[in-house]
Amino acid sequence: MHITHIEIDMSGMPAPTPEIEQERRVAIFDLLEENSFALPARDDRPEAAGPYHVTLAIREKRLVFDVDTEDARDAAEFHLSLSPFRQVVKDYWQICESYYDAVKRLPPSQIEAIDMARRGIHNEGARVLQGRLEGKARVDYDTARRLFTLICVLHFGV
């Protein structure tokens, strides 16, 4: 099972910078190219067969996953606290700023070191997301990484 459409609800958020918009476009493209996303059966719902359409939003200071089936039936909606993401998102954007700046003026060896740090923080964000989704949705590691990028895009305006 997988996601075939993803929407980022940016209503009420400031306009993204060109860098953030680029991060969003790349993450969505990569996510739709290859992902693994399934909704496990729970007491309140049977296992909903995918593929899925997902909308990510921040509402009332919570991360919201609104999941529908391809034929527009409600499959699930879950709300996650943003607190576990705050520090890793902050660290991720700080290292991204360093990376964007480094690309303009530093030699490749220094850019590579910053990029390795950026990937490490990104990996940590993916692990946090996988833990927060436990029991709500099953995602593989690469899908978690791409979803974390989209959470960062949403989170920049909070």
C-alpha positions as CSV (number, residue, x, y, z in Angstrom):
1,M,0.0,0.0,0.0
2,H,1.2,3.5,-0.7
3,I,0.4,7.2,-1.1
4,T,-0.6,8.3,-4.6
5,H,-1.4,11.9,-3.8
6,I,-0.1,14.2,-1.0
7,E,-1.2,17.7,-0.2
8,I,0.4,20.2,2.2
9,D,-2.1,22.5,3.7
10,M,-0.2,25.8,4.1
11,S,-3.3,27.9,4.9
12,G,-2.6,30.5,7.5
13,M,1.2,30.0,7.0
14,P,3.7,32.6,5.7
15,A,4.8,32.2,2.1
16,P,7.7,29.7,1.9
17,T,11.1,30.8,0.8
18,P,12.4,29.5,-2.5
19,E,14.6,27.0,-0.6
20,I,11.7,25.7,1.4
21,E,9.5,25.5,-1.7
22,Q,12.3,23.5,-3.4
23,E,12.5,21.2,-0.4
24,R,8.7,20.7,-0.6
25,R,8.7,19.9,-4.4
26,V,11.6,17.4,-4.2
27,A,10.1,15.6,-1.1
28,I,6.7,15.3,-2.8
29,F,8.2,14.1,-6.1
30,D,10.4,11.5,-4.3
31,L,7.6,10.4,-2.0
32,L,5.2,9.8,-4.9
33,E,7.9,8.0,-6.9
34,E,8.3,5.4,-4.1
35,N,6.8,5.0,-0.7
36,S,5.3,2.5,1.7
37,F,2.3,3.7,3.7
38,A,-0.4,1.5,5.3
39,L,-3.1,1.9,7.9
40,P,-3.2,-1.0,10.3
41,A,-6.6,-2.3,11.5
42,R,-7.6,-0.8,14.8
43,D,-10.6,-1.3,17.2
44,D,-12.2,1.8,15.6
45,R,-11.6,0.9,12.0
46,P,-10.8,-2.0,9.7
47,E,-7.6,-2.0,7.7
48,A,-8.3,0.5,4.9
49,A,-7.0,-0.6,1.6
50,G,-4.9,1.9,-0.2
51,P,-3.6,3.6,-2.2
52,Y,-4.1,6.7,-0.2
53,H,-4.4,10.5,-0.6
54,V,-2.8,12.3,2.3
55,T,-3.2,15.9,3.5
56,L,-0.7,17.2,6.0
57,A,-1.6,20.2,8.1
58,I,-0.9,22.0,11.3
59,R,-4.1,22.7,13.2
60,E,-4.3,24.0,16.8
61,K,-0.5,23.4,17.2
62,R,-0.8,19.7,16.2
63,L,0.4,17.9,13.1
64,V,-2.6,16.4,11.3
65,F,-2.6,13.5,8.9
66,D,-5.9,13.3,7.0
67,V,-5.9,10.1,5.0
68,D,-8.5,9.2,2.3
69,T,-8.7,6.3,0.0
70,E,-8.2,6.9,-3.7
71,D,-12.0,6.9,-4.2
72,A,-12.3,9.8,-1.6
73,R,-13.5,7.7,1.3
74,D,-12.3,8.8,4.8
75,A,-9.7,6.3,5.9
76,A,-8.1,7.9,9.0
77,E,-7.2,11.1,10.6
78,F,-4.7,11.4,13.4
79,H,-3.2,14.3,15.3
80,L,0.4,14.2,16.6
81,S,1.9,16.6,19.1
82,L,4.5,18.8,17.5
83,S,6.6,18.8,20.7
84,P,8.7,15.8,19.9
85,F,9.6,17.4,16.5
86,R,10.4,20.9,17.6
87,Q,14.1,20.5,18.4
88,V,15.0,18.2,15.5
89,V,13.1,20.5,13.0
90,K,14.9,23.5,14.4
91,D,18.3,21.7,14.1
92,Y,17.4,20.6,10.6
93,W,16.5,24.2,9.4
94,Q,19.7,25.6,11.0
95,I,21.9,23.0,9.2
96,C,20.0,23.6,6.0
97,E,20.7,27.3,6.2
98,S,24.4,26.5,6.7
99,Y,24.2,24.1,3.8
100,Y,22.6,26.7,1.4
101,D,25.1,29.2,2.4
102,A,28.0,26.8,2.0
103,V,27.0,25.8,-1.5
104,K,27.5,29.4,-2.5
105,R,30.9,29.9,-1.1
106,L,32.7,26.9,0.4
107,P,34.8,24.1,-1.3
108,P,33.1,20.7,-1.9
109,S,34.8,19.0,1.1
110,Q,33.3,21.5,3.5
111,I,29.9,21.2,1.8
112,E,30.1,17.5,2.1
113,A,30.7,17.6,5.8
114,I,27.7,19.9,6.3
115,D,25.6,17.7,4.1
116,M,26.5,14.6,6.2
117,A,25.4,16.5,9.4
118,R,22.2,17.5,7.6
119,R,21.5,13.9,6.6
120,G,22.1,12.8,10.2
121,I,19.6,15.2,11.6
122,H,17.1,14.2,8.8
123,N,17.5,10.6,9.8
124,E,16.8,11.4,13.5
125,G,13.6,13.2,12.4
126,A,12.6,10.1,10.4
127,R,13.1,7.9,13.5
128,V,11.0,10.3,15.6
129,L,8.2,10.3,13.0
130,Q,8.2,6.5,12.8
131,G,7.9,6.3,16.5
132,R,5.0,8.8,16.6
133,L,3.2,6.9,13.8
134,E,3.4,3.6,15.6
135,G,-0.1,2.0,15.7
136,K,-1.5,4.7,13.4
137,A,0.3,4.1,10.1
138,R,3.2,1.9,8.9
139,V,5.8,3.6,6.9
140,D,9.2,2.5,5.8
141,Y,12.3,4.5,6.6
142,D,12.6,6.3,3.3
143,T,8.9,7.3,3.4
144,A,9.5,8.5,7.0
145,R,12.4,10.7,5.7
146,R,10.3,12.2,3.0
147,L,7.4,12.8,5.3
148,F,9.7,14.4,7.8
149,T,10.9,16.9,5.1
150,L,7.2,17.8,4.5
151,I,6.7,18.2,8.3
152,C,9.7,20.6,8.3
153,V,8.1,22.6,5.5
154,L,4.9,22.9,7.5
155,H,6.7,23.6,10.7
156,F,8.8,26.5,9.4
157,G,5.8,28.9,9.8
158,V,4.8,27.8,13.3
